[in-house]
Amino acid sequence: MNIINMQPLVVAAQGYDPEHLTLLARAMASWFVRLDNSYFDVDDLGHKRSRVDIEQTAMIRFREEYPEVPLTSALMSAVLKRTIHTRHTVADQTILPWNGRVICRPGDARRIIVERGVATINVWRAPAYRQLGIGEADQGVAGEFFDWFFSRAAEKEMFLNWLAWSLQNEGDKPNWAPFFYSARMGTGKSALGRILIRLFGEANAVTQNNIDKLTGRFNMTLLRSKLVVCEEVNLKPGSGDANTLKTYITEKFTAGEAKGKETERVEQRVCLVLTSNHLPFWIEPEDRRYYIVNVDHDGYARGPRGEEFAGLVGRLEAWGEDPANVARLYNALMARVLPEDFSAKTLNVDTHGTEIMRQVFGSGRATILDQLQELLDQRGVNALPEAKVVELVTGTLKANINTTKHLMSDLGWSKCAVKWGSVDYARQVWVRPGFIVSRGRVKGPDGYDEPLVKPEDDNFEIITV
């Protein structure tokens, strides 16, 4: 006969309620796991505990969480025997061996997931506001904020569709990320991030500056989150971080590493949101992983309506501190009907692309070519260092260098290596068609012969070619 099935007959004679034994055994089994003769609290996996430690901890928690249960010595002895000392097959009443894995499985309320007889820890926690039983659906002050934050209705609807899908399908992940850009400070990007964190649950969300921690070596904490808000993102075109970010947006399985642990395969369900005060020219042309929105408006800090917008953000913060309000916003998003042309898996750039996306992606390549040619002609430039080309394309013309990196070749200019400044190495210079660079001078048709760098130009000192 199974040991557990015998317990009710035994405990009845010992004078305590067998239901109390089951209740406390299940609680204790949900609090701890064991590995290599040590015990771990599922809420604090970084510290080993002895058997005596967890027994003492359990007694205190029983008193705090189940004050109606009389904690007799006989009952406590039976609980410890069932959860620690007796081998049996009732998985939810024994402290299980832990396989060392920690996952984020949104929508699954179990902290301990049993797979093949061992425990896997689930770090996702249902936000407390979802347990309030609020039935009303209302965006409240958040709706006012959305109306102001998004200057264009289509962009607001697109984001709300993404947000609603991400909450309605919390166990899945979208394959593109909203990217909020504003040239000015104080437009509400951080305030939006705080709304999102409340919706997904503070225990399930992380805010970080740039993406260094996400793309760095020890990134496991972020990969085990449901929502990651990356603020002030500013990357270099073609950088390794930019390529790594693509993987986290689109792939459900990736590699992650925690301190003191080997790299492991991670099943991640991360929703990414990015913000910046820098135009993201590092995004490659027609990249379908980012929905870029310009959120500049006249309520920015020190703007003509700055005080009015600051007042709205203050009301939003106070409103968001009430879990019942967050619950109503959540209900509104869960009830939102998504349009047929919306997909969280594929971003249709042609249909849903924003004006700033077209600017960043450099869709008007022919126009950029004409503008660059006109600019070079106006300035009478016949030779131009590579760095100056990048400055003109990204700074003056506001184009994506990834899209336009072959512009000078398309204009017929040629590249050569030149030494200048107090350095021993050569750098690249673009030269207009029909011109050459020789011994620090630019030579061309009709006897044109000028120094490569004018004496008043502090950036250059010609040595030799």
N, C-alpha and C positions, 0 to 999 in steps of 0.2 A: 504493500500500500504506500502511496506517495506520502512523504513526511508532512507536506503541507495539508493534505486532506485529513490527517490525524489530529492536527492542531486544535480544531474546535472542541474535540472530546477532552483534550488535556486541559485547555485553558478554562473550560467551564468548571472543572473541579478546583482550579486554582483561584477562582473568584474574580476574574476580570472579563470584560466583554470581548469576545473574539473579533468583533468588528473594529474595536480599538486597535487590536493587534494588526489587523490588515491595513487600517488607515495609516498607522505610524510606520509600518514596514514599507509601504509604498512611498511614503514621504521620504524616508531615509534613503531608499534606493534611487530616488530621483535627485538627491542632493550630492551623491558621491559616486566615484568610480575608482577602480584600483589598477595599478600597473607596477610590475616588478616589486611586489610586496610593500608598496606604498599606496597611500590613498590620496585622492585629489577632489577638492570641492569643484563642482562644475562651473561655479562662478569665479573661481580663482585657480586656474589650472597651472599657474606658474610656481606654486609652492607645494611641496610634498608634505603629507601629514601621516602621523602614525595611527594605528588603530585606536589607541587611547585618546588621541586628539579628536578624532571624529566622533567617538562615543560621547565625549564631554560636550562637543559642539551640538550633537544631535539632541541631547537632553535639554539644552537651553532653547534650541529652536522649537522643540516640541512644546515647551511651556509657553513660548511666545505665540506660536501659530495655532496651537490646539489647546487653548486654556480650559476647554470643557472636558478634556480627557484626564482622569486621575492617573498620574504617573507613579504607580506603585513599583516597588522593586521587582515584583514578579512580572509585571507587564514589560518593564524595560529589559529584563533578562530575556524574555521571550522575543522581543523585537530584535535585540542584538543577535540572538541565536538564529533567528530566521534570515536576517539580512547579511550576516557575516560568517557565522560558523557552520551553518547547515547547507549542504549541497542539494539543490532541488531545481525544478524546471520552470518555476513561476518567475519569469524574467523581471516583472515589475515589483518583485518583493525581495530582490537580492542585489547586493552591490556588485555590479558586473565588471569583468575585466575590460579595460579600455585599450583600444587599438592605437591610441595616440593621435587619431584624426580629429580635426575640428572643421566643421563645415558651416556654411550659412544656407539654410533651407527655408526661405520665406514662406509663410503660410502654414508651416508645420509647427504646432505649438509644443511638440515634444522637445525637451532639452536633451534627452538621451534617446538616440535612435539605435535600436538593436538590429545588427546585421550579422548573420552567421554566428550568433552566440556571444558577440562582443559589442561593446558600446562605442558609438560615434557621437561626439558632442555637437549639438546644434546651437550656435550662438545667437540665432535670430530669436527675437522676443516680440510678441504681439504688443504694440503700443497700448498703454493703459487706457487711453481715451476710447478705444474700441470695446472696452468692457463696460462702459457706462450705460449702455442700453438706449442711447439717443437715437430717435427715429427720424427727426427732422433733417432736411437737406437744405443748406443755405451757404452761399459763399461768403456772406457777411462782409466785414471790412476787407477781407482778402480780395473779394470781387472788385471793390473800389480801387485797391492797389493795382490789380491786374489791368484795369481800364487805364490807369495813369502810366504804369510801367511800360506797357506796350502801346506805341504810337499808332500802330496799324492793326486793325481788327483781325486781318487774316493771320498775322503772326501770333497774336494772342490765342486764336482758336487752334492753331497748329500746336502751340506749346501745351495748351490745356488738353488736347487730344493725346499728346505724348504722356502727360502726367496721369491722365485718367487710365490710359492703357497700362502704364507701369504699375498702378495700384490694383487695377482689375486683374492683372496677370502677374501678381507679385512673385510667384515662383519661377517666372521666366525673366528674360532681360531684353530690352530693346537693343537694336543694332546701330543706332545713331544717337548722338548726344546733342542737347541744346547748348549753344555757345552764345553768351550774352556779352556784347561789346558796347562800350561807351567811351568816347574820347574824354569825357568829363568825369570827375569824381562825384560821388554822392547821388547817383541815379537810382539806388535801391537794389543793386545786385546782391549785396550781402543780406538785405532784408528778405529778398526772395529765397535765398538759401536757407534762412532760418525757418521760413514757412515749410519748405520741403522737408527739413530735418524733423519738424514736429509731425508732419504727415507720415513719414516712413518710420518714425520712432528714433529718439536720441540714441538708444542702445544699438541701433542698426545703421547709424550714419556717421560719417567723418567729414570734417572740413579741413582742407589743407591749403597752404600757399604754394602756388604753382603745382607741378606734378612730380617733384623730386622724390617724395616718399613713395608714391605709387609706382614709379618706374625704377626706383632704387632697389638695392639688394634685398633688404629686409622689409618686404611689402605685404606680408601675410595678413596683418591686421586689416589693411585696406581691402584686400581681396576677399576677406570674410565679412565685408560690410555689404549692405544692400544699396546704400546711397553714398556716393563720394562726390563732394562739391569741391572743385579745384578753382581757387581764386587767383587772380593776377597771373594767368597763364601767358607765358611769353617764351616761345621756343625758337630755335634756329631752323631754317629750312633744311630738310633732309637729315635732321639730327636723329640719333638713336632713340631718344626719348619720344620723339614724334612717331616713330615706327612702332615702338612698344605700346604707345597709347592706342594705336589702331587695333592691336590685338585684344586689349582689354575691352574695347567697345564692341567688337564683333564676335569674339570667341567665347564659348561657354567654359572651355577647359584650357587652362594655361599653367605655367610653372610659377611657383611661389616659394619663398624661403622665410623662415622665422629664425631669430637669433638662437644659435646653439643647435639648430636642426638642419638636416639635409634638405636640399631642394626637393619639392614634391609636386605631383600633379594636383591642381586645384580645380574644383568645380565652382565657378564663380557666377554670381547673379547680379553683378554690380550695375546700377544705373549711374551714369556719369553726367554731371552738369559742370560746364566750364564758364568762367567769366574772365574778362580782361579789359584793361584800358589801352591795349595795344592791338592794332589790326593784325589778325592772324595770317600773315602772309606765308607762314610756314605750312599752311594747309595746302596740299597738292590740288591741282586743277580738277574740278568736277568730283572731288572727294565726297562720297555719299555718307560719310560718318558724322558730319557736323551740320547742324541747322543753325546758321549764324544769324543773330538778330541784333540790329542796332537799337539800343535802348536809351539813346540820348533824348532828353526832353528838357523843357524849361524849368523843371523843378529841381535841377541839379544844385549841389551845394553852391551858395552865393549866386544862384541864378535868379531871374526875375520873379519866379514863383517858388523859390527855395524854401521859404518859411512855411508856405502852405503845404508843400510836399513833405517837409520834415514833420509837420503836425500829423499828416496822414500816416507816416511811418511810425510815429509814436503811438497813435491809436491802434495800428496794426500789432505792435509789440504787446500792448496791454490786452488786446483782443485774443492774441494767440496764446497768452498765458492761461486762459481758461480752456481746459481740455474739452469742455462741451462744445465750444466754438469750433475747435479743430475737428471734432467728431461730425459736426454738421457740414463742414467743408468736405471732409472725407466722403460722407454720404452723397453729397452733390456730385463728386467726381466718380464715385462708384456707379451712380445712376446715369452718368453721361453716356449718350448714344453716339458712338463713333461713326463718322461718315465712311461710306464704302471706299472712297479713294484714299483713305488714310491707312498707312502701314507703319508699324513700329520696327519692322524688320528691314524695310528698304525705303530709303529716302529718295523720292523722285525729284531730282534737282530741277528738271525742266518745268514741272508743275508747281512745286512748292518753293523753288529758289527765291531768296529775298534779294533786294537791290544790293545790299552789302555783300552777299555771296557772289553776285555777278562781278562786283568790284574786286573782291579778293581773288576770285578764280581767274580774273583777267579775260572774261569772255569776249571783250572787244579788242582782240589782239591786233587786228588791222588798224584800229583807231590808235592804239598805243604806238604802233610802228610809225604812223604819220606824226603823232605828237612828239615822239622822240627825234625823228628826223628834223622837224621844225625847230625843236629846242636846240639841237646841235648846230643847225644853220644860223639861228639867231645869235648864238654865242660865238660863232666863227671858230668852232673847235675842230681841229684837224687830228688831234691825238688826245686820248683820254685814258687814265689809269682804270683798271678793272674795278677798284673800290668806288671810284666816282660814277661808274656806270650803274652799279648797284644802288648808290645814293640817288641818282636821277630817277631810276625806274621805280624804286619802292618809296622814296621820299617825295620827290616832286610830282611824279605821275601817279603815285598811289596804286601801282600795279604789283602783281605777284611775280617775284623774281623766278619762281619755279616755272611759271607759264612763259615768261619772257626772256629766259636766260640765253636764247639764241637770237635775240633781236639785233644785236650789232652785226652778227654774221648775215642776217637777212637784209640788213642795210648795205651790205657789201664791204664792211670794215674788216680789217685783218688784225691779228693779234701778234705781238712780238714781246720778247723778254728784255727788260731794261733795268739797269741798276741806278738807284738814286737814294739820296739820304745817306746817313752814316751806317750803311749796311753792306755786307759782301755778297748778298744774294740778289738774284734778279726777280723783278716783279712784272706783271703782265700789263701791257699798254695796248689799247685799241687805236688803230690808225685808219683815217679816212681813205676811201679808194683813190688811187693815184698818188698817194703819199707814202714816204718811207721814213724810218728813224735811223739816223747814222751819227755816231759819236755825239750823242746828246742833242742833236738838232733834227728838226722835222723839215724834210725837203719834198717839194712837189712841183707841179707844172708852172711854167712861165717864170722859172728862176726862184720860186718860193723857197726861202731858207730862213727858218726862225728857230730859236732855242726851244727845246722841248718844254722847259719850265721857265717862266718869266722870273726875273730876279726878285720881284715883290711877292712871289708865291712862297709862303713859308713852309708849305707842305713838301717841297721837293728841293733836292740839291743834286744836280746832274753830275755823275762821275764819268762813266763812259757807257757806251752800248757794247 
